[in-house]
Amino acid sequence: MFQAAPGAVDTDRRRAHICLEVDDIQATAAALRERGVDVSEIKLGGDQSWQAWLADPDGNRIELHQYTPDSWQTPHLRS
């Protein structure tokens, strides 16, 4: 769960949200779209991880997150 720091600018990426790690973001996004879920375009984030966004029925933001070898969060995967 990510939550914006006090006084942070309220942008979509800084609002509180839950992040789910997936093994294959393309397949996950495609499967959700087939079921009628509105999933954003998949983009490489500033942390060098793939990400896409959706929301639950109450509007709570959910981030789909796939690590890459260059992801900042996974130094153990770097060669």
KEZA-116453 format. One record per residue (C-alpha): residue number from 1; z, y, x; residue in one letter. Coordinates in nm, 2 decimals, decimal comma, always signed. Example, Ala and Ser with C-alpha at 12.3 -4.5 7.8 and 13.67 -1.06 7.14 Angstrom:
REM KEZA-116453
- 1|+0,78|-0,45|+1,23|A
- 2|+0,71|-0,11|+1,37|S
***
This chain:
REM KEZA-116453
- 1|+0,00|+0,00|+0,00|M
- 2|-0,10|+0,34|+0,14|F
- 3|+0,06|+0,66|+0,02|Q
- 4|-0,03|+1,01|+0,13|A
- 5|+0,21|+1,20|+0,35|A
- 6|+0,41|+1,49|+0,19|P
- 7|+0,19|+1,80|+0,19|G
- 8|-0,13|+1,60|+0,26|A
- 9|-0,45|+1,71|+0,09|V
- 10|-0,51|+1,51|-0,22|D
- 11|-0,85|+1,35|-0,16|T
- 12|-0,97|+1,01|-0,28|D
- 13|-0,90|+0,85|+0,06|R
- 14|-0,55|+0,99|+0,10|R
- 15|-0,42|+0,92|-0,25|R
- 16|-0,19|+0,62|-0,29|A
- 17|-0,39|+0,30|-0,31|H
- 18|-0,37|-0,07|-0,24|I
- 19|-0,60|-0,22|+0,02|C
- 20|-0,72|-0,58|+0,00|L
- 21|-0,86|-0,75|+0,31|E
- 22|-1,17|-0,96|+0,23|V
- 23|-1,37|-1,19|+0,46|D
- 24|-1,71|-1,10|+0,32|D
- 25|-1,72|-0,75|+0,17|I
- 26|-2,09|-0,79|+0,06|Q
- 27|-2,03|-1,11|-0,13|A
- 28|-1,70|-0,98|-0,28|T
- 29|-1,86|-0,65|-0,40|A
- 30|-2,16|-0,84|-0,54|A
- 31|-1,94|-1,09|-0,73|A
- 32|-1,73|-0,80|-0,88|L
- 33|-2,05|-0,61|-0,98|R
- 34|-2,18|-0,92|-1,15|E
- 35|-1,87|-0,92|-1,36|R
- 36|-1,92|-0,56|-1,46|G
- 37|-1,68|-0,40|-1,21|V
- 38|-1,78|-0,06|-1,08|D
- 39|-1,77|-0,09|-0,70|V
- 40|-1,87|+0,19|-0,47|S
- 41|-2,13|+0,17|-0,19|E
- 42|-2,00|-0,02|+0,11|I
- 43|-1,95|+0,21|+0,41|K
- 44|-1,83|+0,18|+0,76|L
- 45|-1,51|+0,38|+0,77|G
- 46|-1,38|+0,60|+1,05|G
- 47|-1,16|+0,31|+1,16|D
- 48|-1,47|+0,10|+1,22|Q
- 49|-1,40|-0,13|+0,93|S
- 50|-1,62|-0,19|+0,62|W
- 51|-1,48|-0,05|+0,30|Q
- 52|-1,56|-0,02|-0,07|A
- 53|-1,37|+0,12|-0,36|W
- 54|-1,29|+0,03|-0,71|L
- 55|-1,02|+0,10|-0,97|A
- 56|-0,81|-0,11|-1,20|D
- 57|-0,81|-0,04|-1,58|P
- 58|-0,54|+0,22|-1,53|D
- 59|-0,74|+0,41|-1,27|G
- 60|-0,53|+0,29|-0,97|N
- 61|-0,76|+0,29|-0,66|R
- 62|-0,82|-0,03|-0,48|I
- 63|-0,98|-0,05|-0,14|E
- 64|-1,18|-0,36|-0,03|L
- 65|-1,15|-0,38|+0,35|H
- 66|-1,33|-0,60|+0,60|Q
- 67|-1,24|-0,59|+0,97|Y
- 68|-1,51|-0,57|+1,24|T
- 69|-1,46|-0,65|+1,61|P
- 70|-1,43|-0,27|+1,66|D
- 71|-1,17|-0,21|+1,39|S
- 72|-0,88|+0,00|+1,50|W
- 73|-0,64|-0,23|+1,33|Q
- 74|-0,76|-0,55|+1,52|T
- 75|-0,74|-0,49|+1,89|P
- 76|-0,69|-0,86|+1,94|H
- 77|-1,05|-0,92|+1,81|L
- 78|-1,21|-0,69|+2,06|R
- 79|-1,40|-0,86|+2,35|S
***
